[in-house]
Amino acid sequence: MKQTAVEWLYDQLTSTWFDKASGTDILKKAKEMEKEQIIDSYWDGCRNWDNEKEAEQYYNETYN
């Protein structure tokens, strides 16, 4: 599984000064935003409008 930019940033912050407990909600929201950006980018790149589930499947296979 690849590490996303949001996950990398979270790891960096929690290993230095950021409190993991207070950052959980922030991380969840940031990952959801990043997921939407990745899916949108996929659609922009492939222009395959016939199969809307394909972008979601790409994200899940790559990042989950």
N, C-alpha and C positions, 0 to 999 in steps of 0.2 A: 504494500500500500504506500502510495506517495504521501508526503507530508505537504499540506497546503501552506501558503504564506501566513495565513491566520494562525495555524497551529504552531508554526515556527516562531512567530512573534510571541505567542502566549508562553511557549517554552522558555524563550529568552527572558521575558518579563518575570515569570515565576521563579526562575533560577537566580534572579538578582534581588529585586525589591518588591515585586508585586505580590499581593496576598492571593493565593489560589482560591480561597473560599469566596472572596468578594468578586473574583473575576469570572466565575462560572457562568453567570447570566450574560456577561459581556461577551464571553467566548461563544456561547450558543448563538447569540444574535449575529455576531460577526461571521460565524461559519455559515449561517443561513443566507446572509447577504452575499458571501463569497460563492456559495453554491448557485445562487441565481445568476451571478455574473458569469460563472463558468458555463452554465446552461445557455445563457443568452449568446455568449461567444461561440459556442458550438453551433447554434442555429445560424448565426451570422456567417460562419465559415462553410457550412455544408449546404445551406439553403434547401434542406430536405423537409419541406412543409407537409409531406404526406404522412409522416409518422411522428407525431408529437411526443410519444413516449421514448423515442430514441435518445434524445438529449438527456433525459433523466436517467436512462439506463447507462449512458456513457459516464455520467457523473458517479453513479453508484458503483460501477465496476472499477473506476479509476481511483476514487477517493474513499470508498467505504470498505 
